[in-house]
Every structure is written in structure tokens, then in C-alpha cells.
Amino acid sequence: MTLLSGMWKLNLKDVAKGAVTAVVAAALMSVFAIVSQPNFDLFTVDWASIANAAVNAAFAAFVGYLGKNLLTDERGKVFGRL
């Protein structure tokens, strides 16, 4: 059983897992943004908008993961109750 950080606390493992989550979210969002464009063509893709979507997804995933870990206790329950 893995020991989780306490409520209102983060450890280095939480930050590392948050970074991995952010990278995976950015990669998935990039693929989705590329293939969901109308008349999909890899050579005419708007890379700036895809990079913007990837950065936004990475930031949201990182902050969301850290926020979830801040609000859960050692047993993984939100606010120690749910």
C-alpha cells in the first residue's frame, strides 16, 4: 500500500506524477487537435493553435492533479470524508 501525502500537503512524488499527467494530457490533446481539424492534412495544420491547446491542457491537468492531491487525505478521501 502506498502512503499518500496528507491533506493540504504535497510531496515531490505528487509533483512528479502531476508533471507526467500534464505531459500525457498535452500529447493526447495534440493528437486530438490535429485529427479533428476539418480537411485534415498534416502539412497544413495550424501548429500554433495546436501548441496553444496542448499547453492549456497540460496546465489544466497539472493544476487539477495537484489540487486533487491537496484536497485528499492519506486514505485518498476528499476532505477526509468522501
C-alpha positions in Angstrom: 0.0 0.0 0.0 1.4 3.4 -1.0 1.4 6.2 1.6 -0.2 9.3 0.2 0.6 12.8 1.4 -1.7 14.3 3.9 -4.5 16.8 3.3 -3.2 20.2 2.5 0.3 18.8 1.8 2.2 17.8 -1.3 5.4 15.8 -1.6 7.8 15.6 -4.5 6.2 12.4 -5.8 2.9 14.3 -6.2 4.6 17.0 -8.3 6.4 14.3 -10.4 3.1 12.5 -11.0 1.4 15.8 -11.9 4.1 16.5 -14.4 3.7 13.1 -16.0 -0.1 13.7 -16.1 0.5 17.1 -17.8 2.7 15.6 -20.5 0.2 12.8 -21.3 -2.7 15.3 -21.4 -0.7 17.5 -23.7 0.2 14.7 -26.0 -3.4 13.4 -26.2 -4.8 16.9 -26.8 -2.2 17.5 -29.6 -3.3 14.3 -31.4 -7.0 15.2 -30.9 -6.5 18.7 -32.2 -4.6 17.5 -35.3 -7.1 14.9 -36.4 -10.2 16.8 -35.5 -9.5 19.7 -37.9 -11.7 19.8 -41.0 -9.9 18.6 -44.2 -7.2 17.0 -42.1 -3.8 17.4 -43.7 -0.6 17.0 -41.7 1.3 19.6 -43.7 -1.3 22.4 -43.4 -2.0 22.0 -39.7 -2.2 25.2 -37.7 0.7 24.3 -35.3 0.3 27.5 -33.2 -3.3 26.6 -32.2 -2.3 23.0 -31.5 0.6 24.1 -29.3 -1.8 26.5 -27.5 -4.3 23.7 -26.9 -1.6 21.4 -25.7 -0.2 23.9 -23.2 -3.7 24.7 -21.9 -4.4 21.0 -21.5 -1.1 20.4 -19.7 -1.6 23.3 -17.4 -5.1 22.2 -16.5 -4.0 18.6 -15.9 -1.1 19.7 -13.7 -3.1 22.1 -11.6 -6.1 19.7 -11.4 -3.8 16.8 -10.2 -2.1 18.9 -7.6 -5.5 20.3 -6.5 -6.9 16.8 -6.1 -3.9 15.8 -4.0 -4.2 18.9 -1.8 -7.8 18.1 -1.0 -7.4 14.4 -0.2 -6.1 12.8 2.9 -3.8 9.8 3.5 -6.6 7.4 2.6 -7.4 9.2 -0.7 -10.7 10.6 0.6 -11.6 14.1 -0.4 -11.7 16.4 2.7 -11.3 13.2 4.7 -15.0 12.3 4.1 -15.8 11.3 0.5 
